[in-house]
Structures are given as C-alpha cells and as structure tokens.
Amino acid sequence: MYTRTEEITLVTLILILGIIIFAHFAGVNQNKSPDLFKQSPDFFRLNINRADWAELDLLPGIGPTWAKKIVRHRRSHGPFKNINDLKAVGLPDRTIKKLAGHVKF
C-alpha cells in the first residue's frame, strides 16, 4: 500500500493532469481571442449620437482628438445616420471598420 503522503501526491497529480486535459479540449488558448469579444452586444454598443467625447475616446481606434472632432461635427451637421457618415469627420476606413461592432445610431 501507499503512505498517506503518497496518496495525496498521486491524487494531486491526477487532478492537475485532468485540469490540463480539460483546458486543452475546452479550447483554452491564450493566443486566440474568443468570438465573444469580436462584437459588442447591442445593449453595450455606444450610441454615437448621444455620447460625449470622453465616452467616444474609449472606442477602439478613437483617441481624444478624433472623439472631439466627432462631437464637433455632430453639433454642426446633426446626428450620424450610419457608420459611413463618419467618413465626413475624416476617419480612416480601417478605423470605421473597427467601430462597426461597437457603435449604434
């Protein structure tokens, strides 16, 4: 038979091995971002026509300068109707693509 210490060590090793196997087959991988974060659910999307510049600053690819330009443009030209309206502010196409899943109108 095994001593108490050997039994505890064996059980611990089996548990660790089980966790590693589970993590492998569950798809836990630090190099991949889960699909969950690729697009925000609608209730977490920022309304671009109501947000102030500090809120807009939190969006991907938007810093304080772009955020203030968006607010300024919105005040002088009215609300944005869709994502492509942001081209009028001067945002690059790649930034507009980044915003698509994070904003609503």
N, CA, C and O atoms as a DFTB+ gen file, in Angstrom:
420 C
 N C O
     1  1       0.828      -1.186       0.000
     2  2       0.000       0.000       0.000
     3  2       0.876       1.255       0.000
     4  3       2.088       1.218       0.212
     5  1       0.172       2.378      -0.255
     6  2       0.854       3.673      -0.282
     7  2       0.703       4.383       1.060
     8  3      -0.265       4.165       1.789
     9  1       1.668       5.228       1.367
    10  2       1.549       6.038       2.575
    11  2       0.546       7.164       2.302
    12  3       0.185       7.411       1.151
    13  1       0.112       7.822       3.329
    14  2      -0.866       8.926       3.197
    15  2      -0.308      10.048       2.315
    16  3      -1.036      10.599       1.489
    17  1       0.949      10.384       2.477
    18  2       1.590      11.431       1.686
    19  2       1.638      11.041       0.210
    20  3       1.393      11.875      -0.662
    21  1       1.952       9.784      -0.069
    22  2       1.990       9.311      -1.456
    23  2       0.604       9.345      -2.093
    24  3       0.466       9.695      -3.265
    25  1      -0.418       8.982      -1.326
    26  2      -1.791       9.023      -1.847
    27  2      -2.209      10.458      -2.193
    28  3      -2.810      10.700      -3.239
    29  1      -1.887      11.400      -1.310
    30  2      -2.227      12.814      -1.548
    31  2      -1.487      13.322      -2.778
    32  3      -2.063      14.036      -3.598
    33  1      -0.222      12.961      -2.911
    34  2       0.571      13.377      -4.072
    35  2      -0.012      12.796      -5.356
    36  3      -0.124      13.504      -6.356
    37  1      -0.382      11.523      -5.341
    38  2      -0.954      10.873      -6.515
    39  2      -2.284      11.509      -6.906
    40  3      -2.517      11.747      -8.091
    41  1      -3.158      11.790      -5.950
    42  2      -4.445      12.426      -6.216
    43  2      -4.230      13.836      -6.783
    44  3      -4.919      14.245      -7.718
    45  1      -3.280      14.568      -6.216
    46  2      -2.980      15.914      -6.695
    47  2      -2.497      15.873      -8.146
    48  3      -2.941      16.680      -8.962
    49  1      -1.614      14.967      -8.473
    50  2      -1.114      14.843      -9.841
    51  2      -2.230      14.466     -10.816
    52  3      -2.286      14.989     -11.929
    53  1      -3.101      13.575     -10.408
    54  2      -4.232      13.180     -11.266
    55  2      -5.157      14.374     -11.503
    56  3      -5.630      14.572     -12.621
    57  1      -5.420      15.172     -10.462
    58  2      -6.264      16.365     -10.623
    59  2      -5.619      17.383     -11.568
    60  3      -6.290      17.946     -12.433
    61  1      -4.336      17.610     -11.398
    62  2      -3.631      18.565     -12.272
    63  2      -3.665      18.077     -13.719
    64  3      -3.911      18.862     -14.635
    65  1      -3.420      16.789     -13.927
    66  2      -3.478      16.228     -15.273
    67  2      -4.884      16.370     -15.860
    68  3      -5.034      16.683     -17.041
    69  1      -5.898      16.144     -15.051
    70  2      -7.284      16.300     -15.505
    71  2      -7.593      17.731     -15.911
    72  3      -8.270      17.965     -16.912
    73  1      -7.104      18.675     -15.149
    74  2      -7.320      20.095     -15.467
    75  2      -6.631      20.458     -16.775
    76  3      -7.198      21.174     -17.600
    77  1      -5.413      19.968     -16.966
    78  2      -4.684      20.256     -18.205
    79  2      -5.406      19.661     -19.401
    80  3      -5.542      20.323     -20.430
    81  1      -5.865      18.443     -19.287
    82  2      -6.597      17.804     -20.387
    83  2      -7.894      18.545     -20.660
    84  3      -8.238      18.775     -21.819
    85  1      -8.613      18.917     -19.626
    86  2      -9.864      19.664     -19.816
    87  2      -9.607      20.987     -20.517
    88  3     -10.326      21.352     -21.447
    89  1      -8.577      21.708     -20.071
    90  2      -8.262      23.004     -20.672
    91  2      -7.901      22.840     -22.145
    92  3      -8.269      23.673     -22.973
    93  1      -7.194      21.783     -22.467
    94  2      -6.809      21.550     -23.867
    95  2      -8.040      21.300     -24.734
    96  3      -8.179      21.900     -25.799
    97  1      -8.927      20.425     -24.287
    98  2     -10.094      20.081     -25.101
    99  2     -11.202      21.127     -25.035
   100  3     -12.082      21.150     -25.896
   101  1     -11.167      21.988     -24.026
   102  2     -12.161      23.054     -23.929
   103  2     -11.788      24.228     -24.815
   104  3     -12.574      25.166     -24.954
   105  1     -10.619      24.198     -25.412
   106  2     -10.217      25.252     -26.337
   107  2      -9.602      26.453     -25.657
   108  3      -9.569      27.537     -26.238
   109  1      -9.116      26.288     -24.447
   110  2      -8.476      27.399     -23.764
   111  2      -7.125      27.627     -24.425
   112  3      -6.246      26.767     -24.393
   113  1      -6.978      28.805     -25.024
   114  2      -5.749      29.136     -25.728
   115  2      -5.526      30.630     -25.594
   116  3      -6.388      31.423     -25.973
   117  1      -4.396      31.016     -25.066
   118  2      -4.146      32.432     -24.833
   119  2      -3.857      33.185     -26.121
   120  3      -3.902      34.415     -26.127
   121  1      -3.564      32.497     -27.202
   122  2      -3.245      33.160     -28.456
   123  2      -4.478      33.531     -29.262
   124  3      -4.375      34.291     -30.225
   125  1      -5.624      33.020     -28.895
   126  2      -6.853      33.307     -29.629
   127  2      -7.809      34.096     -28.743
   128  3      -7.960      33.794     -27.559
   129  1      -8.446      35.098     -29.313
   130  2      -9.463      35.804     -28.553
   131  2     -10.801      35.135     -28.846
   132  3     -11.094      34.823     -30.000
   133  1     -11.613      34.912     -27.823
   134  2     -12.896      34.273     -28.053
   135  2     -13.791      35.133     -28.933
   136  3     -13.696      36.360     -28.914
   137  1     -14.658      34.490     -29.703
   138  2     -15.585      35.212     -30.578
   139  2     -16.477      36.159     -29.794
   140  3     -17.022      37.111     -30.352
   141  1     -16.626      35.901     -28.507
   142  2     -17.472      36.728     -27.658
   143  2     -17.068      38.195     -27.705
   144  3     -17.924      39.071     -27.585
   145  1     -15.769      38.479     -27.877
   146  2     -15.292      39.852     -27.800
   147  2     -15.122      40.532     -29.153
   148  3     -14.691      41.684     -29.206
   149  1     -15.449      39.851     -30.241
   150  2     -15.271      40.452     -31.553
   151  2     -16.318      41.503     -31.854
   152  3     -16.059      42.423     -32.629
   153  1     -17.481      41.390     -31.266
   154  2     -18.535      42.376     -31.489
   155  2     -19.319      42.532     -30.194
   156  3     -19.620      41.549     -29.517
   157  1     -19.640      43.753     -29.863
   158  2     -20.369      44.025     -28.630
   159  2     -21.848      43.718     -28.812
   160  3     -22.406      43.981     -29.877
   161  1     -22.489      43.164     -27.788
   162  2     -23.940      43.025     -27.868
   163  2     -24.572      44.408     -28.000
   164  3     -23.990      45.405     -27.572
   165  1     -25.757      44.464     -28.589
   166  2     -26.381      45.751     -28.885
   167  2     -26.533      46.631     -27.654
   168  3     -26.378      47.849     -27.751
   169  1     -26.834      46.042     -26.494
   170  2     -27.028      46.878     -25.307
   171  2     -25.714      47.421     -24.750
   172  3     -25.733      48.275     -23.863
   173  1     -24.563      46.939     -25.258
   174  2     -23.282      47.505     -24.849
   175  2     -22.695      48.434     -25.899
   176  3     -21.626      49.008     -25.689
   177  1     -23.370      48.588     -27.012
   178  2     -22.870      49.478     -28.057
   179  2     -23.102      50.922     -27.648
   180  3     -24.108      51.256     -27.021
   181  1     -22.173      51.751     -28.009
   182  2     -22.235      53.168     -27.664
   183  2     -23.026      53.909     -28.736
   184  3     -22.745      53.777     -29.927
   185  1     -24.006      54.680     -28.311
   186  2     -24.776      55.490     -29.252
   187  2     -23.928      56.693     -29.635
   188  3     -23.693      57.592     -28.826
   189  1     -23.481      56.692     -30.860
   190  2     -22.536      57.711     -31.320
   191  2     -23.160      59.099     -31.360
   192  3     -22.441      60.098     -31.359
   193  1     -24.482      59.176     -31.395
   194  2     -25.165      60.467     -31.439
   195  2     -25.471      61.030     -30.054
   196  3     -25.918      62.171     -29.939
   197  1     -25.241      60.264     -29.026
   198  2     -25.513      60.738     -27.664
   199  2     -24.271      60.814     -26.793
   200  3     -24.275      61.479     -25.757
   201  1     -23.217      60.142     -27.204
   202  2     -22.008      60.055     -26.382
   203  2     -21.236      61.370     -26.390
   204  3     -21.186      62.071     -27.401
   205  1     -20.641      61.689     -25.254
   206  2     -19.752      62.854     -25.218
   207  2     -18.354      62.386     -25.641
   208  3     -18.129      61.195     -25.856
   209  1     -17.427      63.331     -25.756
   210  2     -16.120      62.982     -26.294
   211  2     -15.368      62.011     -25.394
   212  3     -14.599      61.190     -25.894
   213  1     -15.569      62.079     -24.085
   214  2     -14.875      61.171     -23.162
   215  2     -15.334      59.728     -23.378
   216  3     -14.526      58.804     -23.287
   217  1     -16.614      59.530     -23.660
   218  2     -17.114      58.186     -23.947
   219  2     -16.611      57.698     -25.299
   220  3     -16.217      56.540     -25.436
   221  1     -16.623      58.576     -26.294
   222  2     -16.134      58.209     -27.623
   223  2     -14.660      57.844     -27.590
   224  3     -14.206      56.999     -28.361
   225  1     -13.920      58.473     -26.707
   226  2     -12.491      58.215     -26.553
   227  2     -12.213      56.756     -26.185
   228  3     -11.121      56.256     -26.458
   229  1     -13.166      56.073     -25.581
   230  2     -12.996      54.683     -25.163
   231  2     -13.115      53.694     -26.320
   232  3     -12.734      52.532     -26.176
   233  1     -13.629      54.128     -27.444
   234  2     -13.823      53.242     -28.590
   235  2     -12.480      52.875     -29.229
   236  3     -11.531      53.657     -29.177
   237  1     -12.402      51.668     -29.841
   238  2     -11.141      51.261     -30.472
   239  2     -10.782      52.165     -31.644
   240  3     -11.608      52.418     -32.521
   241  1      -9.547      52.648     -31.652
   242  2      -9.071      53.486     -32.740
   243  2      -9.420      54.954     -32.607
   244  3      -9.034      55.759     -33.454
   245  1     -10.146      55.317     -31.554
   246  2     -10.552      56.711     -31.346
   247  2      -9.823      57.230     -30.113
   248  3      -9.908      56.639     -29.037
   249  1      -9.129      58.304     -30.274
   250  2      -8.484      58.952     -29.139
   251  2      -9.223      60.244     -28.850
   252  3     -10.274      60.493     -29.441
   253  1      -8.708      61.065     -27.964
   254  2      -9.397      62.306     -27.614
   255  2      -9.555      63.265     -28.795
   256  3     -10.555      63.979     -28.881
   257  1      -8.588      63.286     -29.695
   258  2      -8.676      64.202     -30.842
   259  2      -9.821      63.818     -31.762
   260  3     -10.640      64.662     -32.124
   261  1      -9.884      62.524     -32.149
   262  2     -10.986      62.077     -33.023
   263  2     -12.326      62.212     -32.314
   264  3     -13.323      62.594     -32.927
   265  1     -12.350      61.901     -31.029
   266  2     -13.602      61.985     -30.271
   267  2     -14.152      63.408     -30.297
   268  3     -15.351      63.611     -30.489
   269  1     -13.284      64.382     -30.107
   270  2     -13.724      65.786     -30.124
   271  2     -14.159      66.214     -31.522
   272  3     -15.094      67.003     -31.665
   273  1     -13.490      65.701     -32.554
   274  2     -13.902      66.011     -33.928
   275  2     -15.284      65.432     -34.231
   276  3     -16.090      66.070     -34.909
   277  1     -15.559      64.228     -33.731
   278  2     -16.870      63.610     -33.943
   279  2     -17.958      64.449     -33.284
   280  3     -18.996      64.709     -33.893
   281  1     -17.727      64.875     -32.042
   282  2     -18.716      65.687     -31.324
   283  2     -18.923      67.028     -32.038
   284  3     -20.056      67.482     -32.198
   285  1     -17.830      67.653     -32.460
   286  2     -17.924      68.934     -33.171
   287  2     -18.728      68.800     -34.467
   288  3     -19.585      69.631     -34.767
   289  1     -18.442      67.749     -35.223
   290  2     -19.155      67.516     -36.486
   291  2     -20.633      67.252     -36.231
   292  3     -21.489      67.755     -36.958
   293  1     -20.932      66.477     -35.219
   294  2     -22.317      66.150     -34.876
   295  2     -23.091      67.402     -34.487
   296  3     -24.255      67.556     -34.857
   297  1     -22.446      68.299     -33.738
   298  2     -23.115      69.538     -33.323
   299  2     -23.406      70.453     -34.512
   300  3     -24.453      71.099     -34.554
   301  1     -22.503      70.510     -35.458
   302  2     -22.689      71.441     -36.572
   303  2     -23.466      70.846     -37.745
   304  3     -24.056      71.595     -38.524
   305  1     -23.483      69.501     -37.894
   306  2     -24.154      68.891     -39.040
   307  2     -25.328      67.983     -38.673
   308  3     -26.008      67.465     -39.559
   309  1     -25.567      67.788     -37.404
   310  2     -26.665      66.920     -36.990
   311  2     -26.201      65.493     -36.757
   312  3     -25.020      65.184     -36.919
   313  1     -27.130      64.622     -36.375
   314  2     -26.758      63.255     -35.993
   315  2     -26.267      62.425     -37.186
   316  3     -26.623      62.669     -38.339
   317  1     -25.444      61.446     -36.856
   318  2     -24.983      60.482     -37.846
   319  2     -26.092      59.463     -38.072
   320  3     -26.762      59.053     -37.124
   321  1     -26.286      59.059     -39.307
   322  2     -27.349      58.096     -39.618
   323  2     -26.831      56.671     -39.742
   324  3     -27.563      55.716     -39.485
   325  1     -25.562      56.525     -40.137
   326  2     -24.961      55.193     -40.242
   327  2     -23.445      55.312     -40.111
   328  3     -22.897      56.408     -40.001
   329  1     -22.795      54.174     -40.124
   330  2     -21.352      54.131     -39.885
   331  2     -20.568      54.889     -40.952
   332  3     -19.527      55.476     -40.655
   333  1     -21.055      54.884     -42.184
   334  2     -20.334      55.560     -43.269
   335  2     -20.366      57.079     -43.142
   336  3     -19.534      57.763     -43.739
   337  1     -21.314      57.617     -42.373
   338  2     -21.347      59.067     -42.137
   339  2     -20.097      59.561     -41.413
   340  3     -19.768      60.746     -41.471
   341  1     -19.407      58.658     -40.737
   342  2     -18.195      59.046     -40.008
   343  2     -17.044      59.399     -40.947
   344  3     -16.053      59.990     -40.517
   345  1     -17.168      59.045     -42.215
   346  2     -16.142      59.432     -43.194
   347  2     -16.065      60.945     -43.322
   348  3     -15.005      61.498     -43.617
   349  1     -17.201      61.618     -43.098
   350  2     -17.233      63.079     -43.205
   351  2     -16.357      63.745     -42.145
   352  3     -15.919      64.882     -42.323
   353  1     -16.104      63.044     -41.051
   354  2     -15.244      63.574     -39.992
   355  2     -13.777      63.438     -40.402
   356  3     -12.916      64.164     -39.906
   357  1     -13.506      62.504     -41.307
   358  2     -12.144      62.265     -41.758
   359  2     -11.533      60.980     -41.224
   360  3     -10.345      60.723     -41.421
   361  1     -12.351      60.162     -40.543
   362  2     -11.832      58.906     -40.002
   363  2     -11.390      57.980     -41.135
   364  3     -12.078      57.878     -42.151
   365  1     -10.259      57.308     -40.974
   366  2      -9.807      56.330     -41.975
   367  2     -10.770      55.141     -42.043
   368  3     -11.428      54.811     -41.056
   369  1     -10.845      54.511     -43.197
   370  2     -11.744      53.362     -43.385
   371  2     -11.464      52.237     -42.393
   372  3     -12.400      51.606     -41.901
   373  1     -10.193      51.977     -42.091
   374  2      -9.888      50.880     -41.162
   375  2     -10.395      51.176     -39.756
   376  3     -10.789      50.260     -39.035
   377  1     -10.390      52.444     -39.360
   378  2     -10.922      52.822     -38.043
   379  2     -12.433      52.666     -38.035
   380  3     -13.009      52.205     -37.050
   381  1     -13.070      53.046     -39.121
   382  2     -14.531      52.906     -39.227
   383  2     -14.912      51.427     -39.144
   384  3     -15.913      51.085     -38.514
   385  1     -14.133      50.555     -39.765
   386  2     -14.403      49.114     -39.685
   387  2     -14.275      48.609     -38.255
   388  3     -15.058      47.766     -37.818
   389  1     -13.282      49.126     -37.520
   390  2     -13.112      48.729     -36.113
   391  2     -14.319      49.135     -35.273
   392  3     -14.707      48.426     -34.344
   393  1     -14.908      50.279     -35.606
   394  2     -16.021      50.811     -34.814
   395  2     -17.339      50.092     -35.070
   396  3     -18.234      50.113     -34.225
   397  1     -17.463      49.458     -36.233
   398  2     -18.749      48.919     -36.670
   399  2     -19.448      48.052     -35.610
   400  3     -20.666      48.150     -35.462
   401  1     -18.737      47.234     -34.893
   402  2     -19.371      46.373     -33.897
   403  2     -19.536      47.003     -32.530
   404  3     -20.022      46.356     -31.602
   405  1     -19.135      48.262     -32.394
   406  2     -19.127      48.885     -31.070
   407  2     -20.036      50.111     -30.940
   408  3     -20.191      50.658     -29.848
   409  1     -20.636      50.539     -32.055
   410  2     -21.466      51.743     -32.007
   411  2     -22.863      51.468     -32.567
   412  3     -23.075      50.530     -33.336
   413  1     -23.786      52.301     -32.163
   414  2     -25.139      52.268     -32.726
   415  2     -25.568      53.704     -32.982
   416  3     -24.935      54.648     -32.509
   417  1     -26.655      53.858     -33.741
   418  2     -27.100      55.199     -34.152
   419  2     -28.515      55.474     -33.729
   420  3     -29.040      56.555     -33.997
